[in-house]
Amino acid sequence: MNSTLHSRGRLMAVTALAAAGALLLSSCGSSGDSGSAAGPSAEAGGGDPIVALLLPENQTARYEARDKPTFEKQLAESCPKCQLKYYNAAGDAGKQLSQAESALTEGAKVLVIDPVDSNAAGAMVAAARRQDAKVMSYDRVIYKAGVDYGVKFDNVQQGAVGMQSLIDKLKADGKTSGNIVMMNGDPVDSGAKPEKDGAHSVIDDSGFTVAAEYDTKGWSAANAQNQMQQAITKIGAGKIDGVYAGNDGMATGVIAALKSAGVDPMPPVTGLDTQLDAIQKMVAGDLYESTYLPVETEAQIGAKAAAALAMGQAPSGDLLNGTIDDGTNKVPAYLLESIAVTMDNMKEILLDSGYLTVEEICTAEYAKACAKAGLR
């Protein structure tokens, strides 16, 4: 990623986080637990428009900790009469379809869907169409369904950011060639292939070799650990120069496999999501980079667009900056950029913005590493 793009993305992230922190309005209506609809207060509003937020899983920390609460607060601000029904599919595409049908039965006017399976999700769109409900794809594409609007990260740019960070690190260390392992995401996720393509757009002409590459089912740490063990057997423990991993959980599995094989020093490993445990590993020197996604911005834009749809309006103006190709249709959309975070800019991006605190990172286990890094 060039310096102009990095600076622009960095400014956007800090601004977005400040805006998210300023949202002090309480939510209108209540949201239910994972996999359930909202509580009684969401059913007491008569003709008030219902917005259903359907998130895909609860293994990745961002959905429950960041997407849901930010979306809920922003919807309350943008549409005070709107009621929110919240569902989490826990990684089960069939369950998500049932949740969508339940939301429609209860009168949802808008479905905001982050699909477990981007191909199967078309059934939810068809069900919504039968009830004249609007559909937004959130964070992932719903293939060939012609939804009304989409908001997501530019996955090609996202993959390029992580891989560029890895290649830049290796070159800074004096290497111009070497063996790279690529740990890509789950192919059923619509974001996995473009992220993989973005990573390849960087490495394919870099002089480095993709010595082993895997698509990781469920974006799972355990699956990534097993695949990394295979890569170590194939390449040799001392001949791996760097590892690109599609998210922080997978990076955790990669690091565990490398440590189990006695690899020391640790080659640079990248991740994505800037989860707390990943940043702690970064401070400890095990993880080199994690790509930051301004999730709060995504959730805010999604909620504003959902409010517009609930009130019979098409999202426009600053809610539009491009389109998403779902394989058949060009969907009006907002696309966001991601930012590479390393120890060089971690304080600026994650601490100064309030996304994380020193106290959260520097627990007893990481006290010495934090002191060495100048965080204490």
Salt bridges, closest charged atoms under 4 A:
ASP67 OD2 - ARG62 NH2 2.61
GLU106 OE1 - LYS85 NZ 2.74
ASP114 OD1 - ARG140 NE 3.54
ASP139 OD2 - ARG62 NH1 3.35
ASP148 OD2 - ARG129 NH1 2.96
ASP148 OD1 - LYS134 NZ 3.91
ASP173 OD1 - LYS169 NZ 3.35
ASP189 OD2 - ARG140 NE 3.00
ASP197 OD2 - LYS193 NZ 2.92
ASP204 OD1 - HIS200 ND1 2.82
GLU213 OE2 - HIS200 NE2 2.81
ASP215 OD1 - LYS196 NZ 3.24
ASP241 OD1 - LYS175 NZ 2.86
ASP286 OD2 - LYS259 NZ 2.78
GLU296 OE1 - ARG66 NH2 2.79
GLU298 OE1 - ARG62 NH2 2.97
ASP325 OD2 - LYS330 NZ 3.47
GLU337 OE2 - ARG8 NH2 3.06
GLU348 OE2 - ARG10 NE 3.23
ASP352 OD1 - LYS347 NZ 2.99
